[in-house]
Amino acid sequence: MSRPTRFEEFRWLGDKRTQTVHDLDAITDACRLDELMAAETYLAFGPDTLVEARNRCYKPCRHCARAAEDAA
Ligand SMILES: [Zn+2]
């Protein structure tokens, strides 16, 4: 799974439907990012950090964001 070109400059991508945040540096097929792009229910964070995503009540994706969460 490759990073969506429109999010080249971002690392963290939120899914508004599930309040899940994905790590685009570690994205997996299980994240269903193609489906999320099609649904257009995503958002980026400012600043582009996992801490900011968490502050907005987004949960780290269990497929891609777990490693980053463990490191935090
Ligand atoms: Zn994910």
N, CA, C, O and the ligand as a Tripos MOL2 file, in Angstrom:
@<TRIPOS>MOLECULE
protein
  289   287    73     0     0
PROTEIN
NO_CHARGES

@<TRIPOS>ATOM
      1 N           0.8710   -1.1970    0.0000 N.3       1 MET1
      2 CA          0.0000    0.0000    0.0000 C.3       1 MET1
      3 C           0.8970    1.2320    0.0000 C.2       1 MET1
      4 O           1.7590    1.3670    0.8680 O.2       1 MET1
      5 N           0.7100    2.1090   -0.9380 N.am      2 SER2
      6 CA          1.5310    3.3180   -0.9940 C.3       2 SER2
      7 C           0.7730    4.5040   -0.4100 C.2       2 SER2
      8 O          -0.4540    4.5070   -0.3100 O.2       2 SER2
      9 N           1.5290    5.4740   -0.0430 N.am      3 ARG3
     10 CA          0.9770    6.6770    0.5770 C.3       3 ARG3
     11 C           0.1720    7.4720   -0.4620 C.2       3 ARG3
     12 O           0.6390    7.6800   -1.5820 O.2       3 ARG3
     13 N          -1.0210    7.9100   -0.0930 N.am      4 PRO4
     14 CA         -1.7940    8.7290   -1.0350 C.3       4 PRO4
     15 C          -1.0350   10.0140   -1.3730 C.2       4 PRO4
     16 O          -0.5130   10.6750   -0.4750 O.2       4 PRO4
     17 N          -0.9720   10.3650   -2.6250 N.am      5 THR5
     18 CA         -0.1590   11.5230   -3.0300 C.3       5 THR5
     19 C          -0.6210   12.8010   -2.3510 C.2       5 THR5
     20 O           0.1880   13.6880   -2.0780 O.2       5 THR5
     21 N          -1.9030   12.9000   -2.0810 N.am      6 ARG6
     22 CA         -2.3700   14.1590   -1.4820 C.3       6 ARG6
     23 C          -1.9450   14.2780   -0.0160 C.2       6 ARG6
     24 O          -2.0950   15.3390    0.5890 O.2       6 ARG6
     25 N          -1.4130   13.1880    0.5590 N.am      7 PHE7
     26 CA         -0.9490   13.2480    1.9450 C.3       7 PHE7
     27 C           0.5670   13.0770    2.0470 C.2       7 PHE7
     28 O           1.0870   12.6390    3.0730 O.2       7 PHE7
     29 N           1.2590   13.4270    0.9780 N.am      8 GLU8
     30 CA          2.7130   13.3050    0.9670 C.3       8 GLU8
     31 C           3.3770   14.0380    2.1230 C.2       8 GLU8
     32 O           4.4100   13.6000    2.6290 O.2       8 GLU8
     33 N           2.7970   15.1300    2.5310 N.am      9 GLU9
     34 CA          3.4550   15.9590    3.5410 C.3       9 GLU9
     35 C           2.9500   15.6950    4.9440 C.2       9 GLU9
     36 O           3.3500   16.3660    5.8950 O.2       9 GLU9
     37 N           2.0640   14.7090    5.0710 N.am     10 PHE10
     38 CA          1.5370   14.3800    6.3860 C.3      10 PHE10
     39 C           1.9390   12.9680    6.7830 C.2      10 PHE10
     40 O           2.1790   12.1200    5.9250 O.2      10 PHE10
     41 N           2.0100   12.7210    8.0730 N.am     11 ARG11
     42 CA          2.2600   11.3660    8.5530 C.3      11 ARG11
     43 C           0.9820   10.7410    9.1110 C.2      11 ARG11
     44 O           0.7300    9.5520    8.9170 O.2      11 ARG11
     45 N           0.1860   11.5430    9.8010 N.am     12 TRP12
     46 CA         -0.9760   11.0040   10.5210 C.3      12 TRP12
     47 C          -2.2660   11.3490    9.7950 C.2      12 TRP12
     48 O          -2.4970   12.5020    9.4310 O.2      12 TRP12
     49 N          -3.1080   10.3350    9.5890 N.am     13 LEU13
     50 CA         -4.3470   10.5110    8.8420 C.3      13 LEU13
     51 C          -5.5020    9.9350    9.6560 C.2      13 LEU13
     52 O          -5.4990    8.7520    9.9980 O.2      13 LEU13
     53 N          -6.4860   10.7730    9.9650 N.am     14 GLY14
     54 CA         -7.6140   10.3270   10.7690 C.3      14 GLY14
     55 C          -8.7960    9.9020    9.9220 C.2      14 GLY14
     56 O          -9.0490   10.4720    8.8600 O.2      14 GLY14
     57 N          -9.5260    8.8880   10.4000 N.am     15 ASP15
     58 CA        -10.7820    8.4570    9.7820 C.3      15 ASP15
     59 C         -11.9170    8.9480   10.6800 C.2      15 ASP15
     60 O         -12.0750    8.4820   11.8080 O.2      15 ASP15
     61 N         -12.6940    9.8830   10.1720 N.am     16 LYS16
     62 CA        -13.7470   10.5050   10.9830 C.3      16 LYS16
     63 C         -14.8430    9.5220   11.3740 C.2      16 LYS16
     64 O         -15.4970    9.7060   12.4000 O.2      16 LYS16
     65 N         -15.0530    8.4820   10.5720 N.am     17 ARG17
     66 CA        -16.1350    7.5360   10.8590 C.3      17 ARG17
     67 C         -15.8390    6.7070   12.0900 C.2      17 ARG17
     68 O         -16.7210    6.4610   12.9130 O.2      17 ARG17
     69 N         -14.5730    6.2700   12.2140 N.am     18 THR18
     70 CA        -14.2030    5.3610   13.2960 C.3      18 THR18
     71 C         -13.3600    6.0520   14.3570 C.2      18 THR18
     72 O         -13.0260    5.4470   15.3760 O.2      18 THR18
     73 N         -13.0080    7.3350   14.1220 N.am     19 GLN19
     74 CA        -12.1240    8.0740   15.0340 C.3      19 GLN19
     75 C         -10.8290    7.3000   15.2460 C.2      19 GLN19
     76 O         -10.3360    7.1590   16.3650 O.2      19 GLN19
     77 N         -10.2920    6.8010   14.1260 N.am     20 THR20
     78 CA         -9.0320    6.0660   14.1350 C.3      20 THR20
     79 C          -7.9910    6.8990   13.4040 C.2      20 THR20
     80 O          -8.2930    7.5540   12.4070 O.2      20 THR20
     81 N          -6.7500    6.8660   13.9150 N.am     21 VAL21
     82 CA         -5.6700    7.5920   13.2350 C.3      21 VAL21
     83 C          -4.6610    6.5830   12.6990 C.2      21 VAL21
     84 O          -4.2340    5.6720   13.4080 O.2      21 VAL21
     85 N          -4.2850    6.7640   11.4240 N.am     22 HIS22
     86 CA         -3.3370    5.8740   10.7500 C.3      22 HIS22
     87 C          -1.9770    6.5440   10.6420 C.2      22 HIS22
     88 O          -1.8720    7.7610   10.4840 O.2      22 HIS22
     89 N          -0.9350    5.7190   10.7320 N.am     23 ASP23
     90 CA          0.4500    6.1660   10.5430 C.3      23 ASP23
     91 C           0.8300    5.8830    9.0920 C.2      23 ASP23
     92 O           1.0540    4.7300    8.7260 O.2      23 ASP23
     93 N           0.9050    6.9150    8.2720 N.am     24 LEU24
     94 CA          1.1690    6.7180    6.8390 C.3      24 LEU24
     95 C           2.5780    6.1870    6.5780 C.2      24 LEU24
     96 O           2.8630    5.7020    5.4840 O.2      24 LEU24
     97 N           3.4640    6.2760    7.5810 N.am     25 ASP25
     98 CA          4.8060    5.7020    7.4240 C.3      25 ASP25
     99 C           4.7890    4.1800    7.5740 C.2      25 ASP25
    100 O           5.7610    3.5060    7.2310 O.2      25 ASP25
    101 N           3.6700    3.6390    8.0930 N.am     26 ALA26
    102 CA          3.6180    2.2020    8.3870 C.3      26 ALA26
    103 C           2.3060    1.5840    7.9100 C.2      26 ALA26
    104 O           1.8710    0.5500    8.4180 O.2      26 ALA26
    105 N           1.6950    2.2240    6.9420 N.am     27 ILE27
    106 CA          0.3580    1.8230    6.5070 C.3      27 ILE27
    107 C           0.3600    0.3800    5.9760 C.2      27 ILE27
    108 O           1.3270   -0.0520    5.3480 O.2      27 ILE27
    109 N          -0.7200   -0.3550    6.2330 N.am     28 THR28
    110 CA         -0.8390   -1.7470    5.7700 C.3      28 THR28
    111 C          -2.1110   -1.8950    4.9380 C.2      28 THR28
    112 O          -2.9840   -1.0270    4.9570 O.2      28 THR28
    113 N          -2.2010   -2.9920    4.2180 N.am     29 ASP29
    114 CA         -3.4140   -3.2560    3.4320 C.3      29 ASP29
    115 C          -4.6440   -3.3300    4.3310 C.2      29 ASP29
    116 O          -5.7460   -2.9680    3.9190 O.2      29 ASP29
    117 N          -4.4460   -3.8010    5.5600 N.am     30 ALA30
    118 CA         -5.5600   -3.9660    6.4920 C.3      30 ALA30
    119 C          -6.1770   -2.6260    6.8910 C.2      30 ALA30
    120 O          -7.2990   -2.5860    7.3950 O.2      30 ALA30
    121 N          -5.4610   -1.5470    6.6730 N.am     31 CYS31
    122 CA         -5.9810   -0.2180    7.0220 C.3      31 CYS31
    123 C          -7.1040    0.2150    6.0800 C.2      31 CYS31
    124 O          -7.8770    1.1160    6.4060 O.2      31 CYS31
    125 N          -7.1950   -0.4290    4.9080 N.am     32 ARG32
    126 CA         -8.2380   -0.1020    3.9310 C.3      32 ARG32
    127 C          -8.1930    1.3740    3.5700 C.2      32 ARG32
    128 O          -9.2260    2.0400    3.4990 O.2      32 ARG32
    129 N          -6.9920    1.8730    3.3430 N.am     33 LEU33
    130 CA         -6.8350    3.2940    3.0550 C.3      33 LEU33
    131 C          -7.4820    3.6750    1.7250 C.2      33 LEU33
    132 O          -7.9750    4.7920    1.5670 O.2      33 LEU33
    133 N          -7.4780    2.7430    0.7720 N.am     34 ASP34
    134 CA         -8.1160    3.0370   -0.5160 C.3      34 ASP34
    135 C          -9.6070    3.2930   -0.3200 C.2      34 ASP34
    136 O         -10.2000    4.1620   -0.9590 O.2      34 ASP34
    137 N         -10.1950    2.5070    0.5850 N.am     35 GLU35
    138 CA        -11.6160    2.6680    0.8730 C.3      35 GLU35
    139 C         -11.8710    3.9980    1.5920 C.2      35 GLU35
    140 O         -12.8630    4.6760    1.3270 O.2      35 GLU35
    141 N         -10.9690    4.3560    2.4960 N.am     36 LEU36
    142 CA        -11.0880    5.6260    3.2200 C.3      36 LEU36
    143 C         -10.9550    6.8100    2.2570 C.2      36 LEU36
    144 O         -11.6960    7.7870    2.3660 O.2      36 LEU36
    145 N         -10.0160    6.7200    1.3230 N.am     37 MET37
    146 CA         -9.8470    7.7830    0.3360 C.3      37 MET37
    147 C         -11.1170    7.9530   -0.4920 C.2      37 MET37
    148 O         -11.5380    9.0710   -0.7910 O.2      37 MET37
    149 N         -11.7210    6.8140   -0.8590 N.am     38 ALA38
    150 CA        -12.9330    6.8480   -1.6740 C.3      38 ALA38
    151 C         -14.0950    7.4810   -0.9060 C.2      38 ALA38
    152 O         -14.9040    8.2110   -1.4780 O.2      38 ALA38
    153 N         -14.1680    7.1920    0.3960 N.am     39 ALA39
    154 CA        -15.2540    7.7100    1.2230 C.3      39 ALA39
    155 C         -15.0390    9.1830    1.5820 C.2      39 ALA39
    156 O         -15.9840    9.8910    1.9290 O.2      39 ALA39
    157 N         -13.7770    9.6350    1.4930 N.am     40 GLU40
    158 CA        -13.4180   11.0340    1.7840 C.3      40 GLU40
    159 C         -13.8420   11.4750    3.1760 C.2      40 GLU40
    160 O         -14.2950   12.6020    3.3710 O.2      40 GLU40
    161 N         -13.6890   10.5720    4.1430 N.am     41 THR41
    162 CA        -14.0170   10.9100    5.5310 C.3      41 THR41
    163 C         -12.7450   11.0040    6.3620 C.2      41 THR41
    164 O         -12.7440   10.7140    7.5580 O.2      41 THR41
    165 N         -11.6680   11.4110    5.7120 N.am     42 TYR42
    166 CA        -10.3740   11.5050    6.3830 C.3      42 TYR42
    167 C         -10.0550   12.9540    6.7460 C.2      42 TYR42
    168 O         -10.6740   13.8870    6.2350 O.2      42 TYR42
    169 N          -9.0880   13.1210    7.6290 N.am     43 LEU43
    170 CA         -8.5830   14.4530    7.9270 C.3      43 LEU43
    171 C          -7.1300   14.3510    8.3660 C.2      43 LEU43
    172 O          -6.6670   13.3090    8.8320 O.2      43 LEU43
    173 N          -6.4290   15.4650    8.2030 N.am     44 ALA44
    174 CA         -5.0650   15.5650    8.6940 C.3      44 ALA44
    175 C          -5.0990   16.3840    9.9790 C.2      44 ALA44
    176 O          -6.0790   17.0690   10.2720 O.2      44 ALA44
    177 N          -4.0110   16.3000   10.7400 N.am     45 PHE45
    178 CA         -3.9510   16.9920   12.0220 C.3      45 PHE45
    179 C          -2.9430   18.1400   11.9750 C.2      45 PHE45
    180 O          -1.9850   18.1090   11.2020 O.2      45 PHE45
    181 N          -3.1700   19.1390   12.8010 N.am     46 GLY46
    182 CA         -2.2330   20.2470   12.8800 C.3      46 GLY46
    183 C          -1.9960   20.5950   14.3440 C.2      46 GLY46
    184 O          -2.9120   21.0990   14.9940 O.2      46 GLY46
    185 N          -0.8230   20.3520   14.8830 N.am     47 PRO47
    186 CA          0.3440   19.7670   14.2190 C.3      47 PRO47
    187 C           0.1460   18.2840   13.8800 C.2      47 PRO47
    188 O          -0.7100   17.6040   14.4460 O.2      47 PRO47
    189 N           0.9600   17.8160   12.9480 N.am     48 ASP48
    190 CA          0.8350   16.4700   12.4020 C.3      48 ASP48
    191 C           1.5230   15.4570   13.3250 C.2      48 ASP48
    192 O           2.5750   14.9130   12.9910 O.2      48 ASP48
    193 N           0.9100   15.2140   14.4950 N.am     49 THR49
    194 CA          1.5190   14.3210   15.4910 C.3      49 THR49
    195 C           0.4600   13.3770   16.0610 C.2      49 THR49
    196 O          -0.7380   13.6560   16.0070 O.2      49 THR49
    197 N           0.9270   12.2580   16.6070 N.am     50 LEU50
    198 CA          0.0220   11.3100   17.2580 C.3      50 LEU50
    199 C          -0.5790   11.9340   18.5180 C.2      50 LEU50
    200 O          -1.7280   11.6630   18.8660 O.2      50 LEU50
    201 N           0.1960   12.7600   19.1890 N.am     51 VAL51
    202 CA         -0.3050   13.4260   20.3970 C.3      51 VAL51
    203 C          -1.5090   14.3010   20.0470 C.2      51 VAL51
    204 O          -2.5140   14.2890   20.7570 O.2      51 VAL51
    205 N          -1.4080   15.0530   18.9610 N.am     52 GLU52
    206 CA         -2.5220   15.9070   18.5440 C.3      52 GLU52
    207 C          -3.7480   15.0540   18.1970 C.2      52 GLU52
    208 O          -4.8730   15.3990   18.5590 O.2      52 GLU52
    209 N          -3.5210   13.9470   17.4970 N.am     53 ALA53
    210 CA         -4.6320   13.0530   17.1540 C.3      53 ALA53
    211 C          -5.3140   12.5350   18.4200 C.2      53 ALA53
    212 O          -6.5410   12.4950   18.5080 O.2      53 ALA53
    213 N          -4.5020   12.1420   19.3900 N.am     54 ARG54
    214 CA         -5.0560   11.6410   20.6550 C.3      54 ARG54
    215 C          -5.8250   12.7340   21.3860 C.2      54 ARG54
    216 O          -6.8620   12.4680   21.9930 O.2      54 ARG54
    217 N          -5.3190   13.9570   21.3290 N.am     55 ASN55
    218 CA         -6.0050   15.0700   21.9720 C.3      55 ASN55
    219 C          -7.3910   15.2890   21.3750 C.2      55 ASN55
    220 O          -8.2950   15.8000   22.0360 O.2      55 ASN55
    221 N          -7.5390   14.8910   20.1100 N.am     56 ARG56
    222 CA         -8.8340   15.0220   19.4500 C.3      56 ARG56
    223 C          -9.6410   13.7320   19.5500 C.2      56 ARG56
    224 O         -10.6090   13.5370   18.8150 O.2      56 ARG56
    225 N          -9.2320   12.8500   20.4690 N.am     57 CYS57
    226 CA         -9.9480   11.6100   20.7690 C.3      57 CYS57
    227 C          -9.8790   10.5900   19.6390 C.2      57 CYS57
    228 O         -10.7790    9.7610   19.5020 O.2      57 CYS57
    229 N          -8.8320   10.6370   18.8360 N.am     58 TYR58
    230 CA         -8.6150    9.5960   17.8210 C.3      58 TYR58
    231 C          -7.7750    8.4750   18.4200 C.2      58 TYR58
    232 O          -6.8090    8.7200   19.1420 O.2      58 TYR58
    233 N          -8.1640    7.2330   18.1030 N.am     59 LYS59
    234 CA         -7.4590    6.0580   18.5920 C.3      59 LYS59
    235 C          -6.4280    5.6120   17.5580 C.2      59 LYS59
    236 O          -6.7200    5.6330   16.3630 O.2      59 LYS59
    237 N          -5.2360    5.2100   17.9840 N.am     60 PRO60
    238 CA         -4.2460    4.7070   17.0250 C.3      60 PRO60
    239 C          -4.7560    3.4380   16.3530 C.2      60 PRO60
    240 O          -5.3000    2.5560   17.0180 O.2      60 PRO60
    241 N          -4.5820    3.3450   15.0440 N.am     61 CYS61
    242 CA         -4.9630    2.1490   14.2910 C.3      61 CYS61
    243 C          -4.1510    0.9630   14.7900 C.2      61 CYS61
    244 O          -2.9410    1.0770   14.9820 O.2      61 CYS61
    245 N          -4.8120   -0.1810   15.0040 N.am     62 ARG62
    246 CA         -4.0880   -1.3380   15.5400 C.3      62 ARG62
    247 C          -3.1930   -1.9840   14.5000 C.2      62 ARG62
    248 O          -2.3200   -2.7810   14.8440 O.2      62 ARG62
    249 N          -3.3970   -1.6510   13.2310 N.am     63 HIS63
    250 CA         -2.5750   -2.2440   12.1810 C.3      63 HIS63
    251 C          -1.2750   -1.4700   11.9550 C.2      63 HIS63
    252 O          -0.2140   -2.0730   11.7960 O.2      63 HIS63
    253 N          -1.3550   -0.1480   11.9410 N.am     64 CYS64
    254 CA         -0.1920    0.6370   11.5230 C.3      64 CYS64
    255 C           0.3760    1.5150   12.6210 C.2      64 CYS64
    256 O           1.5710    1.8090   12.5870 O.2      64 CYS64
    257 N          -0.4090    1.9480   13.5880 N.am     65 ALA65
    258 CA          0.0390    2.9640   14.5390 C.3      65 ALA65
    259 C           0.5060    2.4000   15.8690 C.2      65 ALA65
    260 O           0.9350    3.1490   16.7470 O.2      65 ALA65
    261 N           0.4280    1.0860   16.0230 N.am     66 ARG66
    262 CA          0.7550    0.4880   17.3210 C.3      66 ARG66
    263 C           2.2280    0.7050   17.6890 C.2      66 ARG66
    264 O           2.5480    1.0150   18.8360 O.2      66 ARG66
    265 N           3.1270    0.5370   16.6980 N.am     67 ALA67
    266 CA          4.5590    0.6950   16.9750 C.3      67 ALA67
    267 C           4.8640    2.1080   17.4400 C.2      67 ALA67
    268 O           5.6370    2.3140   18.3750 O.2      67 ALA67
    269 N           4.2510    3.0730   16.7820 N.am     68 ALA68
    270 CA          4.4880    4.4660   17.1580 C.3      68 ALA68
    271 C           3.9270    4.7540   18.5410 C.2      68 ALA68
    272 O           4.5050    5.5190   19.3130 O.2      68 ALA68
    273 N           2.8060    4.1390   18.8410 N.am     69 GLU69
    274 CA          2.2100    4.3300   20.1620 C.3      69 GLU69
    275 C           3.1030    3.7360   21.2470 C.2      69 GLU69
    276 O           3.2650    4.3340   22.3110 O.2      69 GLU69
    277 N           3.6810    2.5710   20.9870 N.am     70 ASP70
    278 CA          4.5680    1.9530   21.9640 C.3      70 ASP70
    279 C           5.8070    2.7970   22.1940 C.2      70 ASP70
    280 O           6.3490    2.8250   23.2990 O.2      70 ASP70
    281 N           6.2590    3.4870   21.1480 N.am     71 ALA71
    282 CA          7.4690    4.3090   21.2440 C.3      71 ALA71
    283 C           7.1970    5.6180   21.9540 C.2      71 ALA71
    284 O           8.1270    6.2530   22.4490 O.2      71 ALA71
    285 N           5.9460    6.0340   22.0130 N.am     72 ALA72
    286 CA          5.6060    7.3370   22.5840 C.3      72 ALA72
    287 C           5.6680    7.3040   24.1130 C.2      72 ALA72
    288 O           5.4110    8.3170   24.7630 O.2      72 ALA72
    289 ZN         -3.8740    1.9060    9.9290 Zn       73 ZN73
@<TRIPOS>BOND
     1     1     2 1
     2     2     3 1
     3     3     4 2
     4     3     5 am
     5     5     6 1
     6     6     7 1
     7     7     8 2
     8     7     9 am
     9     9    10 1
    10    10    11 1
    11    11    12 2
    12    11    13 am
    13    13    14 1
    14    14    15 1
    15    15    16 2
    16    15    17 am
    17    17    18 1
    18    18    19 1
    19    19    20 2
    20    19    21 am
    21    21    22 1
    22    22    23 1
    23    23    24 2
    24    23    25 am
    25    25    26 1
    26    26    27 1
    27    27    28 2
    28    27    29 am
    29    29    30 1
    30    30    31 1
    31    31    32 2
    32    31    33 am
    33    33    34 1
    34    34    35 1
    35    35    36 2
    36    35    37 am
    37    37    38 1
    38    38    39 1
    39    39    40 2
    40    39    41 am
    41    41    42 1
    42    42    43 1
    43    43    44 2
    44    43    45 am
    45    45    46 1
    46    46    47 1
    47    47    48 2
    48    47    49 am
    49    49    50 1
    50    50    51 1
    51    51    52 2
    52    51    53 am
    53    53    54 1
    54    54    55 1
    55    55    56 2
    56    55    57 am
    57    57    58 1
    58    58    59 1
    59    59    60 2
    60    59    61 am
    61    61    62 1
    62    62    63 1
    63    63    64 2
    64    63    65 am
    65    65    66 1
    66    66    67 1
    67    67    68 2
    68    67    69 am
    69    69    70 1
    70    70    71 1
    71    71    72 2
    72    71    73 am
    73    73    74 1
    74    74    75 1
    75    75    76 2
    76    75    77 am
    77    77    78 1
    78    78    79 1
    79    79    80 2
    80    79    81 am
    81    81    82 1
    82    82    83 1
    83    83    84 2
    84    83    85 am
    85    85    86 1
    86    86    87 1
    87    87    88 2
    88    87    89 am
    89    89    90 1
    90    90    91 1
    91    91    92 2
    92    91    93 am
    93    93    94 1
    94    94    95 1
    95    95    96 2
    96    95    97 am
    97    97    98 1
    98    98    99 1
    99    99   100 2
   100    99   101 am
   101   101   102 1
   102   102   103 1
   103   103   104 2
   104   103   105 am
   105   105   106 1
   106   106   107 1
   107   107   108 2
   108   107   109 am
   109   109   110 1
   110   110   111 1
   111   111   112 2
   112   111   113 am
   113   113   114 1
   114   114   115 1
   115   115   116 2
   116   115   117 am
   117   117   118 1
   118   118   119 1
   119   119   120 2
   120   119   121 am
   121   121   122 1
   122   122   123 1
   123   123   124 2
   124   123   125 am
   125   125   126 1
   126   126   127 1
   127   127   128 2
   128   127   129 am
   129   129   130 1
   130   130   131 1
   131   131   132 2
   132   131   133 am
   133   133   134 1
   134   134   135 1
   135   135   136 2
   136   135   137 am
   137   137   138 1
   138   138   139 1
   139   139   140 2
   140   139   141 am
   141   141   142 1
   142   142   143 1
   143   143   144 2
   144   143   145 am
   145   145   146 1
   146   146   147 1
   147   147   148 2
   148   147   149 am
   149   149   150 1
   150   150   151 1
   151   151   152 2
   152   151   153 am
   153   153   154 1
   154   154   155 1
   155   155   156 2
   156   155   157 am
   157   157   158 1
   158   158   159 1
   159   159   160 2
   160   159   161 am
   161   161   162 1
   162   162   163 1
   163   163   164 2
   164   163   165 am
   165   165   166 1
   166   166   167 1
   167   167   168 2
   168   167   169 am
   169   169   170 1
   170   170   171 1
   171   171   172 2
   172   171   173 am
   173   173   174 1
   174   174   175 1
   175   175   176 2
   176   175   177 am
   177   177   178 1
   178   178   179 1
   179   179   180 2
   180   179   181 am
   181   181   182 1
   182   182   183 1
   183   183   184 2
   184   183   185 am
   185   185   186 1
   186   186   187 1
   187   187   188 2
   188   187   189 am
   189   189   190 1
   190   190   191 1
   191   191   192 2
   192   191   193 am
   193   193   194 1
   194   194   195 1
   195   195   196 2
   196   195   197 am
   197   197   198 1
   198   198   199 1
   199   199   200 2
   200   199   201 am
   201   201   202 1
   202   202   203 1
   203   203   204 2
   204   203   205 am
   205   205   206 1
   206   206   207 1
   207   207   208 2
   208   207   209 am
   209   209   210 1
   210   210   211 1
   211   211   212 2
   212   211   213 am
   213   213   214 1
   214   214   215 1
   215   215   216 2
   216   215   217 am
   217   217   218 1
   218   218   219 1
   219   219   220 2
   220   219   221 am
   221   221   222 1
   222   222   223 1
   223   223   224 2
   224   223   225 am
   225   225   226 1
   226   226   227 1
   227   227   228 2
   228   227   229 am
   229   229   230 1
   230   230   231 1
   231   231   232 2
   232   231   233 am
   233   233   234 1
   234   234   235 1
   235   235   236 2
   236   235   237 am
   237   237   238 1
   238   238   239 1
   239   239   240 2
   240   239   241 am
   241   241   242 1
   242   242   243 1
   243   243   244 2
   244   243   245 am
   245   245   246 1
   246   246   247 1
   247   247   248 2
   248   247   249 am
   249   249   250 1
   250   250   251 1
   251   251   252 2
   252   251   253 am
   253   253   254 1
   254   254   255 1
   255   255   256 2
   256   255   257 am
   257   257   258 1
   258   258   259 1
   259   259   260 2
   260   259   261 am
   261   261   262 1
   262   262   263 1
   263   263   264 2
   264   263   265 am
   265   265   266 1
   266   266   267 1
   267   267   268 2
   268   267   269 am
   269   269   270 1
   270   270   271 1
   271   271   272 2
   272   271   273 am
   273   273   274 1
   274   274   275 1
   275   275   276 2
   276   275   277 am
   277   277   278 1
   278   278   279 1
   279   279   280 2
   280   279   281 am
   281   281   282 1
   282   282   283 1
   283   283   284 2
   284   283   285 am
   285   285   286 1
   286   286   287 1
   287   287   288 2
@<TRIPOS>SUBSTRUCTURE
     1 MET1         2 RESIDUE 1 A MET
     2 SER2         6 RESIDUE 1 A SER
     3 ARG3        10 RESIDUE 1 A ARG
     4 PRO4        14 RESIDUE 1 A PRO
     5 THR5        18 RESIDUE 1 A THR
     6 ARG6        22 RESIDUE 1 A ARG
     7 PHE7        26 RESIDUE 1 A PHE
     8 GLU8        30 RESIDUE 1 A GLU
     9 GLU9        34 RESIDUE 1 A GLU
    10 PHE10       38 RESIDUE 1 A PHE
    11 ARG11       42 RESIDUE 1 A ARG
    12 TRP12       46 RESIDUE 1 A TRP
    13 LEU13       50 RESIDUE 1 A LEU
    14 GLY14       54 RESIDUE 1 A GLY
    15 ASP15       58 RESIDUE 1 A ASP
    16 LYS16       62 RESIDUE 1 A LYS
    17 ARG17       66 RESIDUE 1 A ARG
    18 THR18       70 RESIDUE 1 A THR
    19 GLN19       74 RESIDUE 1 A GLN
    20 THR20       78 RESIDUE 1 A THR
    21 VAL21       82 RESIDUE 1 A VAL
    22 HIS22       86 RESIDUE 1 A HIS
    23 ASP23       90 RESIDUE 1 A ASP
    24 LEU24       94 RESIDUE 1 A LEU
    25 ASP25       98 RESIDUE 1 A ASP
    26 ALA26      102 RESIDUE 1 A ALA
    27 ILE27      106 RESIDUE 1 A ILE
    28 THR28      110 RESIDUE 1 A THR
    29 ASP29      114 RESIDUE 1 A ASP
    30 ALA30      118 RESIDUE 1 A ALA
    31 CYS31      122 RESIDUE 1 A CYS
    32 ARG32      126 RESIDUE 1 A ARG
    33 LEU33      130 RESIDUE 1 A LEU
    34 ASP34      134 RESIDUE 1 A ASP
    35 GLU35      138 RESIDUE 1 A GLU
    36 LEU36      142 RESIDUE 1 A LEU
    37 MET37      146 RESIDUE 1 A MET
    38 ALA38      150 RESIDUE 1 A ALA
    39 ALA39      154 RESIDUE 1 A ALA
    40 GLU40      158 RESIDUE 1 A GLU
    41 THR41      162 RESIDUE 1 A THR
    42 TYR42      166 RESIDUE 1 A TYR
    43 LEU43      170 RESIDUE 1 A LEU
    44 ALA44      174 RESIDUE 1 A ALA
    45 PHE45      178 RESIDUE 1 A PHE
    46 GLY46      182 RESIDUE 1 A GLY
    47 PRO47      186 RESIDUE 1 A PRO
    48 ASP48      190 RESIDUE 1 A ASP
    49 THR49      194 RESIDUE 1 A THR
    50 LEU50      198 RESIDUE 1 A LEU
    51 VAL51      202 RESIDUE 1 A VAL
    52 GLU52      206 RESIDUE 1 A GLU
    53 ALA53      210 RESIDUE 1 A ALA
    54 ARG54      214 RESIDUE 1 A ARG
    55 ASN55      218 RESIDUE 1 A ASN
    56 ARG56      222 RESIDUE 1 A ARG
    57 CYS57      226 RESIDUE 1 A CYS
    58 TYR58      230 RESIDUE 1 A TYR
    59 LYS59      234 RESIDUE 1 A LYS
    60 PRO60      238 RESIDUE 1 A PRO
    61 CYS61      242 RESIDUE 1 A CYS
    62 ARG62      246 RESIDUE 1 A ARG
    63 HIS63      250 RESIDUE 1 A HIS
    64 CYS64      254 RESIDUE 1 A CYS
    65 ALA65      258 RESIDUE 1 A ALA
    66 ARG66      262 RESIDUE 1 A ARG
    67 ALA67      266 RESIDUE 1 A ALA
    68 ALA68      270 RESIDUE 1 A ALA
    69 GLU69      274 RESIDUE 1 A GLU
    70 ASP70      278 RESIDUE 1 A ASP
    71 ALA71      282 RESIDUE 1 A ALA
    72 ALA72      286 RESIDUE 1 A ALA
    73 ZN73       289 GROUP 0 **** ****
